[in-house]
Amino acid sequence: MKEHIKLYTGSSIEVNRLASILEEQKITFIVKNPHESGRLAGFCTSGESVELFVLNSDIEKAQSVISDY
């Protein structure tokens, strides 16, 4: 079973940059942005932190890539 683990939480700019780096390394990820999801659904959420998740099988490689950044 594939499970995702939260790797990073920060601003959308930071998370999008890290997602780009992970994509270059062919590491599968999910970006979860509750504020944007709420806005699209027609309601508001507090805070603007965005979360970056990777598969548990990729966590070590992803952490290495993030620490090098």
mmCIF file of the N, C-alpha and C atoms, coordinates in Angstrom:
data_MODEL
# 
_entry.id   MODEL 
# 
loop_
_atom_site.group_PDB 
_atom_site.id 
_atom_site.type_symbol 
_atom_site.label_atom_id 
_atom_site.label_alt_id 
_atom_site.label_comp_id 
_atom_site.label_asym_id 
_atom_site.label_entity_id 
_atom_site.label_seq_id 
_atom_site.pdbx_PDB_ins_code 
_atom_site.Cartn_x 
_atom_site.Cartn_y 
_atom_site.Cartn_z 
_atom_site.occupancy 
_atom_site.B_iso_or_equiv 
_atom_site.pdbx_formal_charge 
_atom_site.auth_seq_id 
_atom_site.auth_comp_id 
_atom_site.auth_asym_id 
_atom_site.auth_atom_id 
_atom_site.pdbx_PDB_model_num 
ATOM 1   N N  . MET A 1 1  ? 0.834   -1.178 0.000   1.00 0.00 ? 1  MET A N  1 
ATOM 2   C CA . MET A 1 1  ? 0.000   0.000  0.000   1.00 0.00 ? 1  MET A CA 1 
ATOM 3   C C  . MET A 1 1  ? 0.879   1.242  0.000   1.00 0.00 ? 1  MET A C  1 
ATOM 4   N N  . LYS A 1 2  ? 0.593   2.159  -0.892  1.00 0.00 ? 2  LYS A N  1 
ATOM 5   C CA . LYS A 1 2  ? 1.377   3.377  -0.985  1.00 0.00 ? 2  LYS A CA 1 
ATOM 6   C C  . LYS A 1 2  ? 0.834   4.408  -0.001  1.00 0.00 ? 2  LYS A C  1 
ATOM 7   N N  . GLU A 1 3  ? 1.716   4.916  0.826   1.00 0.00 ? 3  GLU A N  1 
ATOM 8   C CA . GLU A 1 3  ? 1.329   5.944  1.772   1.00 0.00 ? 3  GLU A CA 1 
ATOM 9   C C  . GLU A 1 3  ? 2.211   7.165  1.571   1.00 0.00 ? 3  GLU A C  1 
ATOM 10  N N  . HIS A 1 4  ? 1.605   8.315  1.733   1.00 0.00 ? 4  HIS A N  1 
ATOM 11  C CA . HIS A 1 4  ? 2.347   9.560  1.607   1.00 0.00 ? 4  HIS A CA 1 
ATOM 12  C C  . HIS A 1 4  ? 2.673   10.104 2.989   1.00 0.00 ? 4  HIS A C  1 
ATOM 13  N N  . ILE A 1 5  ? 3.841   10.698 3.103   1.00 0.00 ? 5  ILE A N  1 
ATOM 14  C CA . ILE A 1 5  ? 4.321   11.273 4.351   1.00 0.00 ? 5  ILE A CA 1 
ATOM 15  C C  . ILE A 1 5  ? 4.590   12.753 4.109   1.00 0.00 ? 5  ILE A C  1 
ATOM 16  N N  . LYS A 1 6  ? 4.186   13.568 5.079   1.00 0.00 ? 6  LYS A N  1 
ATOM 17  C CA . LYS A 1 6  ? 4.426   15.000 4.950   1.00 0.00 ? 6  LYS A CA 1 
ATOM 18  C C  . LYS A 1 6  ? 5.924   15.263 5.049   1.00 0.00 ? 6  LYS A C  1 
ATOM 19  N N  . LEU A 1 7  ? 6.453   15.912 4.029   1.00 0.00 ? 7  LEU A N  1 
ATOM 20  C CA . LEU A 1 7  ? 7.873   16.211 3.963   1.00 0.00 ? 7  LEU A CA 1 
ATOM 21  C C  . LEU A 1 7  ? 8.167   17.643 4.375   1.00 0.00 ? 7  LEU A C  1 
ATOM 22  N N  . TYR A 1 8  ? 7.271   18.563 4.018   1.00 0.00 ? 8  TYR A N  1 
ATOM 23  C CA . TYR A 1 8  ? 7.561   19.982 4.241   1.00 0.00 ? 8  TYR A CA 1 
ATOM 24  C C  . TYR A 1 8  ? 6.254   20.766 4.314   1.00 0.00 ? 8  TYR A C  1 
ATOM 25  N N  . THR A 1 9  ? 6.248   21.805 5.143   1.00 0.00 ? 9  THR A N  1 
ATOM 26  C CA . THR A 1 9  ? 5.139   22.744 5.218   1.00 0.00 ? 9  THR A CA 1 
ATOM 27  C C  . THR A 1 9  ? 5.713   24.145 5.142   1.00 0.00 ? 9  THR A C  1 
ATOM 28  N N  . GLY A 1 10 ? 5.148   24.975 4.289   1.00 0.00 ? 10 GLY A N  1 
ATOM 29  C CA . GLY A 1 10 ? 5.633   26.344 4.151   1.00 0.00 ? 10 GLY A CA 1 
ATOM 30  C C  . GLY A 1 10 ? 4.751   27.135 3.216   1.00 0.00 ? 10 GLY A C  1 
ATOM 31  N N  . SER A 1 11 ? 5.286   28.226 2.714   1.00 0.00 ? 11 SER A N  1 
ATOM 32  C CA . SER A 1 11 ? 4.529   29.067 1.790   1.00 0.00 ? 11 SER A CA 1 
ATOM 33  C C  . SER A 1 11 ? 4.385   28.356 0.451   1.00 0.00 ? 11 SER A C  1 
ATOM 34  N N  . SER A 1 12 ? 3.429   28.803 -0.340  1.00 0.00 ? 12 SER A N  1 
ATOM 35  C CA . SER A 1 12 ? 3.216   28.167 -1.647  1.00 0.00 ? 12 SER A CA 1 
ATOM 36  C C  . SER A 1 12 ? 4.435   28.362 -2.551  1.00 0.00 ? 12 SER A C  1 
ATOM 37  N N  . ILE A 1 13 ? 5.132   29.473 -2.416  1.00 0.00 ? 13 ILE A N  1 
ATOM 38  C CA . ILE A 1 13 ? 6.329   29.722 -3.232  1.00 0.00 ? 13 ILE A CA 1 
ATOM 39  C C  . ILE A 1 13 ? 7.408   28.698 -2.902  1.00 0.00 ? 13 ILE A C  1 
ATOM 40  N N  . GLU A 1 14 ? 7.650   28.466 -1.597  1.00 0.00 ? 14 GLU A N  1 
ATOM 41  C CA . GLU A 1 14 ? 8.660   27.493 -1.187  1.00 0.00 ? 14 GLU A CA 1 
ATOM 42  C C  . GLU A 1 14 ? 8.275   26.088 -1.624  1.00 0.00 ? 14 GLU A C  1 
ATOM 43  N N  . VAL A 1 15 ? 7.039   25.719 -1.385  1.00 0.00 ? 15 VAL A N  1 
ATOM 44  C CA . VAL A 1 15 ? 6.583   24.366 -1.716  1.00 0.00 ? 15 VAL A CA 1 
ATOM 45  C C  . VAL A 1 15 ? 6.622   24.138 -3.220  1.00 0.00 ? 15 VAL A C  1 
ATOM 46  N N  . ASN A 1 16 ? 6.230   25.115 -4.013  1.00 0.00 ? 16 ASN A N  1 
ATOM 47  C CA . ASN A 1 16 ? 6.276   24.959 -5.471  1.00 0.00 ? 16 ASN A CA 1 
ATOM 48  C C  . ASN A 1 16 ? 7.705   24.806 -5.969  1.00 0.00 ? 16 ASN A C  1 
ATOM 49  N N  . ARG A 1 17 ? 8.651   25.517 -5.363  1.00 0.00 ? 17 ARG A N  1 
ATOM 50  C CA . ARG A 1 17 ? 10.056  25.376 -5.759  1.00 0.00 ? 17 ARG A CA 1 
ATOM 51  C C  . ARG A 1 17 ? 10.572  23.978 -5.410  1.00 0.00 ? 17 ARG A C  1 
ATOM 52  N N  . LEU A 1 18 ? 10.267  23.529 -4.192  1.00 0.00 ? 18 LEU A N  1 
ATOM 53  C CA . LEU A 1 18 ? 10.703  22.190 -3.782  1.00 0.00 ? 18 LEU A CA 1 
ATOM 54  C C  . LEU A 1 18 ? 10.041  21.114 -4.636  1.00 0.00 ? 18 LEU A C  1 
ATOM 55  N N  . ALA A 1 19 ? 8.777   21.306 -4.984  1.00 0.00 ? 19 ALA A N  1 
ATOM 56  C CA . ALA A 1 19 ? 8.083   20.356 -5.859  1.00 0.00 ? 19 ALA A CA 1 
ATOM 57  C C  . ALA A 1 19 ? 8.758   20.279 -7.221  1.00 0.00 ? 19 ALA A C  1 
ATOM 58  N N  . SER A 1 20 ? 9.205   21.414 -7.719  1.00 0.00 ? 20 SER A N  1 
ATOM 59  C CA . SER A 1 20 ? 9.915   21.443 -8.999  1.00 0.00 ? 20 SER A CA 1 
ATOM 60  C C  . SER A 1 20 ? 11.215  20.647 -8.921  1.00 0.00 ? 20 SER A C  1 
ATOM 61  N N  . ILE A 1 21 ? 11.929  20.809 -7.819  1.00 0.00 ? 21 ILE A N  1 
ATOM 62  C CA . ILE A 1 21 ? 13.180  20.064 -7.630  1.00 0.00 ? 21 ILE A CA 1 
ATOM 63  C C  . ILE A 1 21 ? 12.895  18.564 -7.535  1.00 0.00 ? 21 ILE A C  1 
ATOM 64  N N  . LEU A 1 22 ? 11.852  18.193 -6.791  1.00 0.00 ? 22 LEU A N  1 
ATOM 65  C CA . LEU A 1 22 ? 11.502  16.776 -6.684  1.00 0.00 ? 22 LEU A CA 1 
ATOM 66  C C  . LEU A 1 22 ? 11.105  16.207 -8.042  1.00 0.00 ? 22 LEU A C  1 
ATOM 67  N N  . GLU A 1 23 ? 10.385  16.994 -8.813  1.00 0.00 ? 23 GLU A N  1 
ATOM 68  C CA . GLU A 1 23 ? 9.978   16.545 -10.146 1.00 0.00 ? 23 GLU A CA 1 
ATOM 69  C C  . GLU A 1 23 ? 11.190  16.294 -11.033 1.00 0.00 ? 23 GLU A C  1 
ATOM 70  N N  . GLU A 1 24 ? 12.209  17.151 -10.935 1.00 0.00 ? 24 GLU A N  1 
ATOM 71  C CA . GLU A 1 24 ? 13.443  16.951 -11.703 1.00 0.00 ? 24 GLU A CA 1 
ATOM 72  C C  . GLU A 1 24 ? 14.124  15.630 -11.332 1.00 0.00 ? 24 GLU A C  1 
ATOM 73  N N  . GLN A 1 25 ? 13.984  15.239 -10.061 1.00 0.00 ? 25 GLN A N  1 
ATOM 74  C CA . GLN A 1 25 ? 14.586  13.999 -9.572  1.00 0.00 ? 25 GLN A CA 1 
ATOM 75  C C  . GLN A 1 25 ? 13.662  12.788 -9.749  1.00 0.00 ? 25 GLN A C  1 
ATOM 76  N N  . LYS A 1 26 ? 12.509  13.020 -10.384 1.00 0.00 ? 26 LYS A N  1 
ATOM 77  C CA . LYS A 1 26 ? 11.519  11.972 -10.641 1.00 0.00 ? 26 LYS A CA 1 
ATOM 78  C C  . LYS A 1 26 ? 10.997  11.338 -9.343  1.00 0.00 ? 26 LYS A C  1 
ATOM 79  N N  . ILE A 1 27 ? 10.775  12.194 -8.337  1.00 0.00 ? 27 ILE A N  1 
ATOM 80  C CA . ILE A 1 27 ? 10.200  11.768 -7.068  1.00 0.00 ? 27 ILE A CA 1 
ATOM 81  C C  . ILE A 1 27 ? 8.732   12.185 -7.070  1.00 0.00 ? 27 ILE A C  1 
ATOM 82  N N  . THR A 1 28 ? 7.845   11.221 -6.858  1.00 0.00 ? 28 THR A N  1 
ATOM 83  C CA . THR A 1 28 ? 6.407   11.479 -6.841  1.00 0.00 ? 28 THR A CA 1 
ATOM 84  C C  . THR A 1 28 ? 6.043   12.268 -5.589  1.00 0.00 ? 28 THR A C  1 
ATOM 85  N N  . PHE A 1 29 ? 5.183   13.271 -5.754  1.00 0.00 ? 29 PHE A N  1 
ATOM 86  C CA . PHE A 1 29 ? 4.788   14.112 -4.632  1.00 0.00 ? 29 PHE A CA 1 
ATOM 87  C C  . PHE A 1 29 ? 3.346   14.560 -4.789  1.00 0.00 ? 29 PHE A C  1 
ATOM 88  N N  . ILE A 1 30 ? 2.793   15.062 -3.688  1.00 0.00 ? 30 ILE A N  1 
ATOM 89  C CA . ILE A 1 30 ? 1.466   15.677 -3.675  1.00 0.00 ? 30 ILE A CA 1 
ATOM 90  C C  . ILE A 1 30 ? 1.602   17.004 -2.954  1.00 0.00 ? 30 ILE A C  1 
ATOM 91  N N  . VAL A 1 31 ? 1.022   18.056 -3.526  1.00 0.00 ? 31 VAL A N  1 
ATOM 92  C CA . VAL A 1 31 ? 0.960   19.357 -2.868  1.00 0.00 ? 31 VAL A CA 1 
ATOM 93  C C  . VAL A 1 31 ? -0.464  19.546 -2.371  1.00 0.00 ? 31 VAL A C  1 
ATOM 94  N N  . LYS A 1 32 ? -0.592  19.829 -1.078  1.00 0.00 ? 32 LYS A N  1 
ATOM 95  C CA . LYS A 1 32 ? -1.903  20.037 -0.479  1.00 0.00 ? 32 LYS A CA 1 
ATOM 96  C C  . LYS A 1 32 ? -1.989  21.487 -0.015  1.00 0.00 ? 32 LYS A C  1 
ATOM 97  N N  . ASN A 1 33 ? -2.926  22.226 -0.616  1.00 0.00 ? 33 ASN A N  1 
ATOM 98  C CA . ASN A 1 33 ? -3.090  23.640 -0.308  1.00 0.00 ? 33 ASN A CA 1 
ATOM 99  C C  . ASN A 1 33 ? -4.525  23.868 0.174   1.00 0.00 ? 33 ASN A C  1 
ATOM 100 N N  . PRO A 1 34 ? -4.766  23.779 1.496   1.00 0.00 ? 34 PRO A N  1 
ATOM 101 C CA . PRO A 1 34 ? -6.129  23.909 2.011   1.00 0.00 ? 34 PRO A CA 1 
ATOM 102 C C  . PRO A 1 34 ? -6.751  25.270 1.729   1.00 0.00 ? 34 PRO A C  1 
ATOM 103 N N  . HIS A 1 35 ? -5.950  26.307 1.715   1.00 0.00 ? 35 HIS A N  1 
ATOM 104 C CA . HIS A 1 35 ? -6.482  27.651 1.455   1.00 0.00 ? 35 HIS A CA 1 
ATOM 105 C C  . HIS A 1 35 ? -7.032  27.747 0.027   1.00 0.00 ? 35 HIS A C  1 
ATOM 106 N N  . GLU A 1 36 ? -6.270  27.267 -0.933  1.00 0.00 ? 36 GLU A N  1 
ATOM 107 C CA . GLU A 1 36 ? -6.703  27.317 -2.336  1.00 0.00 ? 36 GLU A CA 1 
ATOM 108 C C  . GLU A 1 36 ? -7.895  26.392 -2.569  1.00 0.00 ? 36 GLU A C  1 
ATOM 109 N N  . SER A 1 37 ? -7.891  25.223 -1.949  1.00 0.00 ? 37 SER A N  1 
ATOM 110 C CA . SER A 1 37 ? -9.018  24.300 -2.080  1.00 0.00 ? 37 SER A CA 1 
ATOM 111 C C  . SER A 1 37 ? -10.294 24.926 -1.536  1.00 0.00 ? 37 SER A C  1 
ATOM 112 N N  . GLY A 1 38 ? -10.185 25.589 -0.389  1.00 0.00 ? 38 GLY A N  1 
ATOM 113 C CA . GLY A 1 38 ? -11.337 26.265 0.195   1.00 0.00 ? 38 GLY A CA 1 
ATOM 114 C C  . GLY A 1 38 ? -11.836 27.394 -0.669  1.00 0.00 ? 38 GLY A C  1 
ATOM 115 N N  . ARG A 1 39 ? -10.910 28.153 -1.229  1.00 0.00 ? 39 ARG A N  1 
ATOM 116 C CA . ARG A 1 39 ? -11.294 29.268 -2.101  1.00 0.00 ? 39 ARG A CA 1 
ATOM 117 C C  . ARG A 1 39 ? -12.046 28.754 -3.315  1.00 0.00 ? 39 ARG A C  1 
ATOM 118 N N  . LEU A 1 40 ? -11.559 27.687 -3.908  1.00 0.00 ? 40 LEU A N  1 
ATOM 119 C CA . LEU A 1 40 ? -12.220 27.130 -5.086  1.00 0.00 ? 40 LEU A CA 1 
ATOM 120 C C  . LEU A 1 40 ? -13.594 26.551 -4.754  1.00 0.00 ? 40 LEU A C  1 
ATOM 121 N N  . ALA A 1 41 ? -13.749 26.066 -3.517  1.00 0.00 ? 41 ALA A N  1 
ATOM 122 C CA . ALA A 1 41 ? -15.029 25.495 -3.102  1.00 0.00 ? 41 ALA A CA 1 
ATOM 123 C C  . ALA A 1 41 ? -16.014 26.563 -2.629  1.00 0.00 ? 41 ALA A C  1 
ATOM 124 N N  . GLY A 1 42 ? -15.544 27.796 -2.469  1.00 0.00 ? 42 GLY A N  1 
ATOM 125 C CA . GLY A 1 42 ? -16.438 28.881 -2.093  1.00 0.00 ? 42 GLY A CA 1 
ATOM 126 C C  . GLY A 1 42 ? -16.452 29.227 -0.626  1.00 0.00 ? 42 GLY A C  1 
ATOM 127 N N  . PHE A 1 43 ? -15.486 28.743 0.124   1.00 0.00 ? 43 PHE A N  1 
ATOM 128 C CA . PHE A 1 43 ? -15.385 29.140 1.523   1.00 0.00 ? 43 PHE A CA 1 
ATOM 129 C C  . PHE A 1 43 ? -13.939 29.451 1.850   1.00 0.00 ? 43 PHE A C  1 
ATOM 130 N N  . CYS A 1 44 ? -13.719 30.060 2.976   1.00 0.00 ? 44 CYS A N  1 
ATOM 131 C CA . CYS A 1 44 ? -12.381 30.526 3.335   1.00 0.00 ? 44 CYS A CA 1 
ATOM 132 C C  . CYS A 1 44 ? -11.803 29.684 4.464   1.00 0.00 ? 44 CYS A C  1 
ATOM 133 N N  . THR A 1 45 ? -10.506 29.493 4.440   1.00 0.00 ? 45 THR A N  1 
ATOM 134 C CA . THR A 1 45 ? -9.806  28.837 5.538   1.00 0.00 ? 45 THR A CA 1 
ATOM 135 C C  . THR A 1 45 ? -8.774  29.801 6.089   1.00 0.00 ? 45 THR A C  1 
ATOM 136 N N  . SER A 1 46 ? -8.376  29.595 7.318   1.00 0.00 ? 46 SER A N  1 
ATOM 137 C CA . SER A 1 46 ? -7.358  30.464 7.905   1.00 0.00 ? 46 SER A CA 1 
ATOM 138 C C  . SER A 1 46 ? -5.973  29.912 7.604   1.00 0.00 ? 46 SER A C  1 
ATOM 139 N N  . GLY A 1 47 ? -5.010  30.792 7.570   1.00 0.00 ? 47 GLY A N  1 
ATOM 140 C CA . GLY A 1 47 ? -3.632  30.384 7.308   1.00 0.00 ? 47 GLY A CA 1 
ATOM 141 C C  . GLY A 1 47 ? -3.367  30.160 5.841   1.00 0.00 ? 47 GLY A C  1 
ATOM 142 N N  . GLU A 1 48 ? -2.109  30.180 5.502   1.00 0.00 ? 48 GLU A N  1 
ATOM 143 C CA . GLU A 1 48 ? -1.758  29.981 4.103   1.00 0.00 ? 48 GLU A CA 1 
ATOM 144 C C  . GLU A 1 48 ? -0.618  28.986 3.937   1.00 0.00 ? 48 GLU A C  1 
ATOM 145 N N  . SER A 1 49 ? -0.449  28.093 4.894   1.00 0.00 ? 49 SER A N  1 
ATOM 146 C CA . SER A 1 49 ? 0.618   27.110 4.768   1.00 0.00 ? 49 SER A CA 1 
ATOM 147 C C  . SER A 1 49 ? 0.196   26.009 3.803   1.00 0.00 ? 49 SER A C  1 
ATOM 148 N N  . VAL A 1 50 ? 1.161   25.573 3.024   1.00 0.00 ? 50 VAL A N  1 
ATOM 149 C CA . VAL A 1 50 ? 0.961   24.539 2.014   1.00 0.00 ? 50 VAL A CA 1 
ATOM 150 C C  . VAL A 1 50 ? 1.827   23.349 2.411   1.00 0.00 ? 50 VAL A C  1 
ATOM 151 N N  . GLU A 1 51 ? 1.324   22.144 2.181   1.00 0.00 ? 51 GLU A N  1 
ATOM 152 C CA . GLU A 1 51 ? 2.034   20.938 2.583   1.00 0.00 ? 51 GLU A CA 1 
ATOM 153 C C  . GLU A 1 51 ? 2.516   20.164 1.363   1.00 0.00 ? 51 GLU A C  1 
ATOM 154 N N  . LEU A 1 52 ? 3.689   19.569 1.499   1.00 0.00 ? 52 LEU A N  1 
ATOM 155 C CA . LEU A 1 52 ? 4.295   18.756 0.448   1.00 0.00 ? 52 LEU A CA 1 
ATOM 156 C C  . LEU A 1 52 ? 4.448   17.338 0.987   1.00 0.00 ? 52 LEU A C  1 
ATOM 157 N N  . PHE A 1 53 ? 3.865   16.373 0.289   1.00 0.00 ? 53 PHE A N  1 
ATOM 158 C CA . PHE A 1 53 ? 3.904   14.971 0.688   1.00 0.00 ? 53 PHE A CA 1 
ATOM 159 C C  . PHE A 1 53 ? 4.656   14.161 -0.364  1.00 0.00 ? 53 PHE A C  1 
ATOM 160 N N  . VAL A 1 54 ? 5.373   13.127 0.086   1.00 0.00 ? 54 VAL A N  1 
ATOM 161 C CA . VAL A 1 54 ? 6.028   12.179 -0.822  1.00 0.00 ? 54 VAL A CA 1 
ATOM 162 C C  . VAL A 1 54 ? 5.671   10.769 -0.369  1.00 0.00 ? 54 VAL A C  1 
ATOM 163 N N  . LEU A 1 55 ? 5.863   9.810  -1.252  1.00 0.00 ? 55 LEU A N  1 
ATOM 164 C CA . LEU A 1 55 ? 5.635   8.413  -0.895  1.00 0.00 ? 55 LEU A CA 1 
ATOM 165 C C  . LEU A 1 55 ? 6.636   7.989  0.179   1.00 0.00 ? 55 LEU A C  1 
ATOM 166 N N  . ASN A 1 56 ? 6.181   7.144  1.099   1.00 0.00 ? 56 ASN A N  1 
ATOM 167 C CA . ASN A 1 56 ? 7.088   6.702  2.164   1.00 0.00 ? 56 ASN A CA 1 
ATOM 168 C C  . ASN A 1 56 ? 8.315   5.989  1.605   1.00 0.00 ? 56 ASN A C  1 
ATOM 169 N N  . SER A 1 57 ? 8.201   5.378  0.446   1.00 0.00 ? 57 SER A N  1 
ATOM 170 C CA . SER A 1 57 ? 9.349   4.706  -0.170  1.00 0.00 ? 57 SER A CA 1 
ATOM 171 C C  . SER A 1 57 ? 10.377  5.693  -0.720  1.00 0.00 ? 57 SER A C  1 
ATOM 172 N N  . ASP A 1 58 ? 9.977   6.955  -0.917  1.00 0.00 ? 58 ASP A N  1 
ATOM 173 C CA . ASP A 1 58 ? 10.872  7.981  -1.460  1.00 0.00 ? 58 ASP A CA 1 
ATOM 174 C C  . ASP A 1 58 ? 11.344  8.980  -0.412  1.00 0.00 ? 58 ASP A C  1 
ATOM 175 N N  . ILE A 1 59 ? 10.979  8.786  0.848   1.00 0.00 ? 59 ILE A N  1 
ATOM 176 C CA . ILE A 1 59 ? 11.223  9.809  1.855   1.00 0.00 ? 59 ILE A CA 1 
ATOM 177 C C  . ILE A 1 59 ? 12.711  10.107 2.048   1.00 0.00 ? 59 ILE A C  1 
ATOM 178 N N  . GLU A 1 60 ? 13.559  9.096  2.082   1.00 0.00 ? 60 GLU A N  1 
ATOM 179 C CA . GLU A 1 60 ? 14.992  9.336  2.294   1.00 0.00 ? 60 GLU A CA 1 
ATOM 180 C C  . GLU A 1 60 ? 15.603  10.118 1.141   1.00 0.00 ? 60 GLU A C  1 
ATOM 181 N N  . LYS A 1 61 ? 15.280  9.728  -0.070  1.00 0.00 ? 61 LYS A N  1 
ATOM 182 C CA . LYS A 1 61 ? 15.811  10.432 -1.237  1.00 0.00 ? 61 LYS A CA 1 
ATOM 183 C C  . LYS A 1 61 ? 15.289  11.871 -1.265  1.00 0.00 ? 61 LYS A C  1 
ATOM 184 N N  . ALA A 1 62 ? 14.015  12.053 -0.962  1.00 0.00 ? 62 ALA A N  1 
ATOM 185 C CA . ALA A 1 62 ? 13.413  13.392 -0.966  1.00 0.00 ? 62 ALA A CA 1 
ATOM 186 C C  . ALA A 1 62 ? 14.034  14.284 0.114   1.00 0.00 ? 62 ALA A C  1 
ATOM 187 N N  . GLN A 1 63 ? 14.261  13.729 1.298   1.00 0.00 ? 63 GLN A N  1 
ATOM 188 C CA . GLN A 1 63 ? 14.876  14.509 2.369   1.00 0.00 ? 63 GLN A CA 1 
ATOM 189 C C  . GLN A 1 63 ? 16.288  14.938 1.976   1.00 0.00 ? 63 GLN A C  1 
ATOM 190 N N  . SER A 1 64 ? 17.004  14.071 1.297   1.00 0.00 ? 64 SER A N  1 
ATOM 191 C CA . SER A 1 64 ? 18.346  14.401 0.831   1.00 0.00 ? 64 SER A CA 1 
ATOM 192 C C  . SER A 1 64 ? 18.306  15.544 -0.179  1.00 0.00 ? 64 SER A C  1 
ATOM 193 N N  . VAL A 1 65 ? 17.358  15.465 -1.105  1.00 0.00 ? 65 VAL A N  1 
ATOM 194 C CA . VAL A 1 65 ? 17.215  16.509 -2.123  1.00 0.00 ? 65 VAL A CA 1 
ATOM 195 C C  . VAL A 1 65 ? 16.858  17.845 -1.455  1.00 0.00 ? 65 VAL A C  1 
ATOM 196 N N  . ILE A 1 66 ? 15.951  17.803 -0.481  1.00 0.00 ? 66 ILE A N  1 
ATOM 197 C CA . ILE A 1 66 ? 15.510  19.012 0.212   1.00 0.00 ? 66 ILE A CA 1 
ATOM 198 C C  . ILE A 1 66 ? 16.655  19.615 1.023   1.00 0.00 ? 66 ILE A C  1 
ATOM 199 N N  . SER A 1 67 ? 17.422  18.784 1.710   1.00 0.00 ? 67 SER A N  1 
ATOM 200 C CA . SER A 1 67 ? 18.524  19.305 2.522   1.00 0.00 ? 67 SER A CA 1 
ATOM 201 C C  . SER A 1 67 ? 19.608  19.910 1.656   1.00 0.00 ? 67 SER A C  1 
ATOM 202 N N  . ASP A 1 68 ? 19.825  19.383 0.447   1.00 0.00 ? 68 ASP A N  1 
ATOM 203 C CA . ASP A 1 68 ? 20.793  19.967 -0.482  1.00 0.00 ? 68 ASP A CA 1 
ATOM 204 C C  . ASP A 1 68 ? 20.329  21.327 -0.996  1.00 0.00 ? 68 ASP A C  1 
ATOM 205 N N  . TYR A 1 69 ? 19.011  21.526 -1.027  1.00 0.00 ? 69 TYR A N  1 
ATOM 206 C CA . TYR A 1 69 ? 18.462  22.792 -1.496  1.00 0.00 ? 69 TYR A CA 1 
ATOM 207 C C  . TYR A 1 69 ? 18.780  23.877 -0.481  1.00 0.00 ? 69 TYR A C  1 
# 
